[in-house]
């Protein structure tokens, strides 16, 4: 992880008011699932778990229990 991968929030502390914000999260990739072009992952840290959606495949191969930094926009889950 480089100097631009510093965490801005903890996984379990994201709330509705963070929707639309750009964040950087660090943690362990708990699960990762490929649904034909869209990948979903569960990222966890000591505060909780957040779902990560990859619109493009990650630059490097990611497996469960890898420590990663992800950056993106917080979005609410559709009902």
Order of alpha helices (4+ residues) and beta strands (2+ residues): beta-beta-beta-beta
